[in-house]
């Protein structure tokens, strides 16, 4: 499915610097939700992000697994999710051979859940991806029994495609640049 060497919008390496991705969205406590590159200052906090115990059958027990995927394979790019200046989550993105953008590894730390961070995170990352050159579709997949994730994705405009990926439902959003 994933092609190595796809022309990506940003290329990791010594000169890789991503600005803060900020669409002015806030969680229910008023904190500004932004996405930032994973760097020397925040990688440990990102690696320690952990979902609730009941969510571990749907996502990795620690975001560290997703960070390893981002550094060991030329497919995914990790982003740190911040609420004001606190790391509260992780999300990663990649580009498929067909030009569609994919989201994965979306985790909000258990201690931070229930504050609207997932919604603000999803709206921020999809708005940013929608602005990338050639973005015609944004896709993700979720476990069929992960009802909270399905509801979140549907509320953001994602619709099932009828396809599956590793026994997960594939959903797609036709992007607009409005968060």
Phi and psi restraints in degrees (value plus and minus 20) as a CYANA .aco file:
   2 UNK   PHI    -110.2   -70.2
   2 UNK   PSI     115.2   155.2
   3 UNK   PHI    -118.4   -78.4
   3 UNK   PSI     114.7   154.7
   4 UNK   PHI    -103.5   -63.5
   4 UNK   PSI     119.7   159.7
   5 UNK   PHI      65.8   105.8
   5 UNK   PSI      -7.7    32.3
   6 UNK   PHI     -80.3   -40.3
   6 UNK   PSI     125.4   165.4
   7 UNK   PHI     -91.0   -51.0
   7 UNK   PSI      89.3   129.3
   8 UNK   PHI    -117.6   -77.6
   8 UNK   PSI     140.2   180.2
   9 UNK   PHI     -85.4   -45.4
   9 UNK   PSI     -59.8   -19.8
  10 UNK   PHI    -143.4  -103.4
  10 UNK   PSI     128.7   168.7
  11 UNK   PHI    -140.7  -100.7
  11 UNK   PSI      99.7   139.7
  12 UNK   PHI     -83.3   -43.3
  12 UNK   PSI     136.4   176.4
  13 UNK   PHI     125.9   165.9
  13 UNK   PSI    -194.9  -154.9
  14 UNK   PHI     -76.6   -36.6
  14 UNK   PSI     -52.0   -12.0
  15 UNK   PHI    -114.8   -74.8
  15 UNK   PSI     -13.2    26.8
  16 UNK   PHI     -96.4   -56.4
  16 UNK   PSI      92.0   132.0
  17 UNK   PHI    -159.0  -119.0
  17 UNK   PSI      96.8   136.8
  18 UNK   PHI    -121.0   -81.0
  18 UNK   PSI     110.9   150.9
  19 UNK   PHI     -88.5   -48.5
  19 UNK   PSI     147.6   187.6
  20 UNK   PHI     -85.2   -45.2
  20 UNK   PSI     110.2   150.2
  21 UNK   PHI    -112.8   -72.8
  21 UNK   PSI      92.0   132.0
  22 UNK   PHI    -157.4  -117.4
  22 UNK   PSI      95.1   135.1
  23 UNK   PHI    -131.7   -91.7
  23 UNK   PSI      -4.4    35.6
  24 UNK   PHI      53.9    93.9
  24 UNK   PSI      -5.4    34.6
  25 UNK   PHI    -104.3   -64.3
  25 UNK   PSI     123.0   163.0
  26 UNK   PHI    -145.2  -105.2
  26 UNK   PSI     133.3   173.3
  27 UNK   PHI     -99.6   -59.6
  27 UNK   PSI     158.7   198.7
  28 UNK   PHI     -88.4   -48.4
  28 UNK   PSI     -32.8     7.2
  29 UNK   PHI    -114.2   -74.2
  29 UNK   PSI     -19.2    20.8
  30 UNK   PHI      74.8   114.8
  30 UNK   PSI     -19.2    20.8
  31 UNK   PHI     -97.2   -57.2
  31 UNK   PSI     119.0   159.0
  32 UNK   PHI     -92.9   -52.9
  32 UNK   PSI     107.2   147.2
  33 UNK   PHI    -120.4   -80.4
  33 UNK   PSI     100.8   140.8
  34 UNK   PHI    -151.5  -111.5
  34 UNK   PSI     142.1   182.1
  35 UNK   PHI    -134.6   -94.6
  35 UNK   PSI     118.3   158.3
  36 UNK   PHI    -157.8  -117.8
  36 UNK   PSI     136.8   176.8
  37 UNK   PHI     -82.7   -42.7
  37 UNK   PSI     130.8   170.8
  38 UNK   PHI    -102.1   -62.1
  38 UNK   PSI     104.3   144.3
  39 UNK   PHI    -159.7  -119.7
  39 UNK   PSI    -193.0  -153.0
  40 UNK   PHI     -80.5   -40.5
  40 UNK   PSI     -46.5    -6.5
  41 UNK   PHI    -102.4   -62.4
  41 UNK   PSI     -45.9    -5.9
  42 UNK   PHI    -144.9  -104.9
  42 UNK   PSI     -23.7    16.3
  43 UNK   PHI     -81.8   -41.8
  43 UNK   PSI     -55.4   -15.4
  44 UNK   PHI     -86.3   -46.3
  44 UNK   PSI     -62.7   -22.7
  45 UNK   PHI     -84.3   -44.3
  45 UNK   PSI     -58.7   -18.7
  46 UNK   PHI     -85.8   -45.8
  46 UNK   PSI     -64.6   -24.6
  47 UNK   PHI     -80.0   -40.0
  47 UNK   PSI     -50.2   -10.2
  48 UNK   PHI    -103.7   -63.7
  48 UNK   PSI     -26.2    13.8
  49 UNK   PHI     -80.4   -40.4
  49 UNK   PSI     109.0   149.0
  50 UNK   PHI    -156.5  -116.5
  50 UNK   PSI     116.3   156.3
  51 UNK   PHI     -95.7   -55.7
  51 UNK   PSI     156.2   196.2
  52 UNK   PHI     -86.7   -46.7
  52 UNK   PSI     135.7   175.7
  53 UNK   PHI     -75.4   -35.4
  53 UNK   PSI     -60.8   -20.8
  54 UNK   PHI     -90.9   -50.9
  54 UNK   PSI     -30.0    10.0
  55 UNK   PHI    -115.6   -75.6
  55 UNK   PSI     -27.0    13.0
  56 UNK   PHI     -91.3   -51.3
  56 UNK   PSI     -31.1     8.9
  57 UNK   PHI    -102.4   -62.4
  57 UNK   PSI     -29.9    10.1
  58 UNK   PHI    -127.7   -87.7
  58 UNK   PSI     -48.2    -8.2
  59 UNK   PHI    -156.3  -116.3
  59 UNK   PSI     145.9   185.9
  60 UNK   PHI     -82.8   -42.8
  60 UNK   PSI     129.6   169.6
  61 UNK   PHI     -85.1   -45.1
  61 UNK   PSI     -48.1    -8.1
  62 UNK   PHI    -158.8  -118.8
  62 UNK   PSI     126.1   166.1
  63 UNK   PHI     -85.3   -45.3
  63 UNK   PSI     -34.4     5.6
  64 UNK   PHI     -74.1   -34.1
  64 UNK   PSI     -56.2   -16.2
  65 UNK   PHI     -80.9   -40.9
  65 UNK   PSI     -62.2   -22.2
  66 UNK   PHI     -89.0   -49.0
  66 UNK   PSI     -56.1   -16.1
  67 UNK   PHI     -81.6   -41.6
  67 UNK   PSI     -60.8   -20.8
  68 UNK   PHI     -82.8   -42.8
  68 UNK   PSI     -62.0   -22.0
  69 UNK   PHI     -78.2   -38.2
  69 UNK   PSI     -60.7   -20.7
  70 UNK   PHI     -87.8   -47.8
  70 UNK   PSI     -52.3   -12.3
  71 UNK   PHI    -112.1   -72.1
  71 UNK   PSI     -43.9    -3.9
  72 UNK   PHI    -116.6   -76.6
  72 UNK   PSI     -38.2     1.8
  73 UNK   PHI    -146.1  -106.1
  73 UNK   PSI     129.3   169.3
  74 UNK   PHI    -114.2   -74.2
  74 UNK   PSI      35.0    75.0
  75 UNK   PHI    -146.9  -106.9
  75 UNK   PSI     -70.8   -30.8
  76 UNK   PHI    -124.4   -84.4
  76 UNK   PSI     131.4   171.4
  77 UNK   PHI    -144.9  -104.9
  77 UNK   PSI     100.6   140.6
  78 UNK   PHI    -104.7   -64.7
  78 UNK   PSI     127.1   167.1
  79 UNK   PHI    -150.7  -110.7
  79 UNK   PSI     121.2   161.2
  80 UNK   PHI    -105.7   -65.7
  80 UNK   PSI     117.4   157.4
  81 UNK   PHI    -119.8   -79.8
  81 UNK   PSI     104.7   144.7
  82 UNK   PHI    -135.8   -95.8
  82 UNK   PSI     122.5   162.5
  83 UNK   PHI    -133.9   -93.9
  83 UNK   PSI      91.5   131.5
  84 UNK   PHI      34.3    74.3
  84 UNK   PSI    -139.9   -99.9
  85 UNK   PHI    -125.3   -85.3
  85 UNK   PSI      -6.7    33.3
  86 UNK   PHI    -123.4   -83.4
  86 UNK   PSI     110.7   150.7
  87 UNK   PHI     -90.7   -50.7
  87 UNK   PSI     104.5   144.5
  88 UNK   PHI    -144.4  -104.4
  88 UNK   PSI     -25.7    14.3
  89 UNK   PHI    -193.7  -153.7
  89 UNK   PSI    -194.4  -154.4
  90 UNK   PHI    -163.9  -123.9
  90 UNK   PSI     125.4   165.4
  91 UNK   PHI    -168.4  -128.4
  91 UNK   PSI     129.6   169.6
  92 UNK   PHI    -150.8  -110.8
  92 UNK   PSI     137.5   177.5
  93 UNK   PHI    -159.7  -119.7
  93 UNK   PSI     138.4   178.4
  94 UNK   PHI    -176.7  -136.7
  94 UNK   PSI     151.0   191.0
  95 UNK   PHI    -139.3   -99.3
  95 UNK   PSI     108.3   148.3
  96 UNK   PHI    -103.6   -63.6
  96 UNK   PSI     145.5   185.5
  97 UNK   PHI     -78.2   -38.2
  97 UNK   PSI     -49.7    -9.7
  98 UNK   PHI    -103.2   -63.2
  98 UNK   PSI     -17.1    22.9
  99 UNK   PHI      70.6   110.6
  99 UNK   PSI     -23.8    16.2
 100 UNK   PHI     -97.1   -57.1
 100 UNK   PSI     128.4   168.4
 101 UNK   PHI    -117.2   -77.2
 101 UNK   PSI     121.7   161.7
 102 UNK   PHI    -139.9   -99.9
 102 UNK   PSI     126.8   166.8
 103 UNK   PHI    -131.3   -91.3
 103 UNK   PSI     125.2   165.2
 104 UNK   PHI    -177.8  -137.8
 104 UNK   PSI     152.4   192.4
 105 UNK   PHI      35.4    75.4
 105 UNK   PSI      14.1    54.1
 106 UNK   PHI    -102.3   -62.3
 106 UNK   PSI      92.2   132.2
 107 UNK   PHI    -156.6  -116.6
 107 UNK   PSI     110.2   150.2
 108 UNK   PHI    -127.6   -87.6
 108 UNK   PSI     112.6   152.6
 109 UNK   PHI     -76.1   -36.1
 109 UNK   PSI     120.9   160.9
 110 UNK   PHI     -72.8   -32.8
 110 UNK   PSI     -60.7   -20.7
 111 UNK   PHI     -88.8   -48.8
 111 UNK   PSI     -34.4     5.6
 112 UNK   PHI    -127.0   -87.0
 112 UNK   PSI     -23.3    16.7
 113 UNK   PHI     -93.7   -53.7
 113 UNK   PSI     137.9   177.9
 114 UNK   PHI      67.0   107.0
 114 UNK   PSI      -7.0    33.0
 115 UNK   PHI    -138.7   -98.7
 115 UNK   PSI     -10.3    29.7
 116 UNK   PHI      64.3   104.3
 116 UNK   PSI      -8.2    31.8
 117 UNK   PHI     -88.4   -48.4
 117 UNK   PSI     -59.7   -19.7
 118 UNK   PHI     -79.7   -39.7
 118 UNK   PSI     -63.9   -23.9
 119 UNK   PHI     -85.0   -45.0
 119 UNK   PSI     -67.2   -27.2
 120 UNK   PHI     -83.9   -43.9
 120 UNK   PSI     -60.5   -20.5
 121 UNK   PHI     -80.5   -40.5
 121 UNK   PSI     -70.4   -30.4
 122 UNK   PHI     -83.4   -43.4
 122 UNK   PSI     -63.0   -23.0
 123 UNK   PHI     -85.3   -45.3
 123 UNK   PSI     -57.5   -17.5
 124 UNK   PHI     -87.7   -47.7
 124 UNK   PSI     -69.9   -29.9
 125 UNK   PHI     -88.1   -48.1
 125 UNK   PSI     -56.8   -16.8
 126 UNK   PHI     -90.5   -50.5
 126 UNK   PSI     -56.9   -16.9
 127 UNK   PHI     -83.1   -43.1
 127 UNK   PSI     -61.6   -21.6
 128 UNK   PHI     -86.1   -46.1
 128 UNK   PSI     -65.9   -25.9
 129 UNK   PHI     -83.5   -43.5
 129 UNK   PSI     -57.2   -17.2
 130 UNK   PHI     -79.8   -39.8
 130 UNK   PSI     -46.7    -6.7
 131 UNK   PHI    -104.2   -64.2
 131 UNK   PSI     -27.8    12.2
 132 UNK   PHI     -96.4   -56.4
 132 UNK   PSI     124.4   164.4
 133 UNK   PHI     -76.2   -36.2
 133 UNK   PSI     112.3   152.3
 134 UNK   PHI      58.7    98.7
 134 UNK   PSI     -14.8    25.2
 135 UNK   PHI     -94.9   -54.9
 135 UNK   PSI      90.6   130.6
 136 UNK   PHI    -127.4   -87.4
 136 UNK   PSI     -40.5    -0.5
 137 UNK   PHI    -174.3  -134.3
 137 UNK   PSI     126.1   166.1
 138 UNK   PHI    -140.0  -100.0
 138 UNK   PSI     106.1   146.1
 139 UNK   PHI    -142.6  -102.6
 139 UNK   PSI     137.6   177.6
 140 UNK   PHI    -174.4  -134.4
 140 UNK   PSI     150.9   190.9
 141 UNK   PHI    -155.2  -115.2
 141 UNK   PSI     134.3   174.3
 142 UNK   PHI    -168.6  -128.6
 142 UNK   PSI     133.5   173.5
 143 UNK   PHI     -86.7   -46.7
 143 UNK   PSI     117.3   157.3
 144 UNK   PHI     -77.2   -37.2
 144 UNK   PSI     -45.7    -5.7
 145 UNK   PHI    -111.4   -71.4
 145 UNK   PSI     -20.3    19.7
 146 UNK   PHI    -108.0   -68.0
 146 UNK   PSI      54.9    94.9
 147 UNK   PHI     -80.9   -40.9
 147 UNK   PSI     -63.1   -23.1
 148 UNK   PHI     -79.2   -39.2
 148 UNK   PSI     -59.8   -19.8
 149 UNK   PHI     -85.6   -45.6
 149 UNK   PSI     -65.1   -25.1
 150 UNK   PHI     -76.8   -36.8
 150 UNK   PSI     -65.7   -25.7
 151 UNK   PHI     -82.8   -42.8
 151 UNK   PSI     -62.3   -22.3
 152 UNK   PHI     -81.1   -41.1
 152 UNK   PSI     -68.3   -28.3
 153 UNK   PHI     -85.1   -45.1
 153 UNK   PSI     -61.8   -21.8
 154 UNK   PHI     -83.0   -43.0
 154 UNK   PSI     -58.2   -18.2
 155 UNK   PHI     -85.2   -45.2
 155 UNK   PSI     -43.3    -3.3
 156 UNK   PHI    -112.0   -72.0
 156 UNK   PSI     -19.8    20.2
 157 UNK   PHI      81.2   121.2
 157 UNK   PSI     -18.7    21.3
 158 UNK   PHI     -92.2   -52.2
 158 UNK   PSI     119.7   159.7
 159 UNK   PHI    -149.7  -109.7
 159 UNK   PSI     119.6   159.6
 160 UNK   PHI     -78.6   -38.6
 160 UNK   PSI     120.4   160.4
 161 UNK   PHI    -112.0   -72.0
 161 UNK   PSI     -35.4     4.6
 162 UNK   PHI      75.1   115.1
 162 UNK   PSI     -30.2     9.8
 163 UNK   PHI    -111.7   -71.7
 163 UNK   PSI     141.6   181.6
 164 UNK   PHI    -148.5  -108.5
 164 UNK   PSI     135.0   175.0
 165 UNK   PHI    -156.7  -116.7
 165 UNK   PSI      94.3   134.3
 166 UNK   PHI      31.5    71.5
 166 UNK   PSI      27.6    67.6
 167 UNK   PHI      45.5    85.5
 167 UNK   PSI      -5.3    34.7
 168 UNK   PHI    -127.9   -87.9
 168 UNK   PSI     131.6   171.6
 169 UNK   PHI     -95.5   -55.5
 169 UNK   PSI     109.7   149.7
 170 UNK   PHI    -111.8   -71.8
 170 UNK   PSI     109.9   149.9
 171 UNK   PHI    -143.3  -103.3
 171 UNK   PSI     132.3   172.3
 172 UNK   PHI    -154.5  -114.5
 172 UNK   PSI     125.6   165.6
 173 UNK   PHI    -141.0  -101.0
 173 UNK   PSI     107.9   147.9
 174 UNK   PHI    -106.0   -66.0
 174 UNK   PSI      94.9   134.9
 175 UNK   PHI     -94.3   -54.3
 175 UNK   PSI     129.7   169.7
 176 UNK   PHI    -149.4  -109.4
 176 UNK   PSI     139.3   179.3
 177 UNK   PHI    -105.8   -65.8
 177 UNK   PSI     -12.9    27.1
 178 UNK   PHI    -112.0   -72.0
 178 UNK   PSI     102.1   142.1
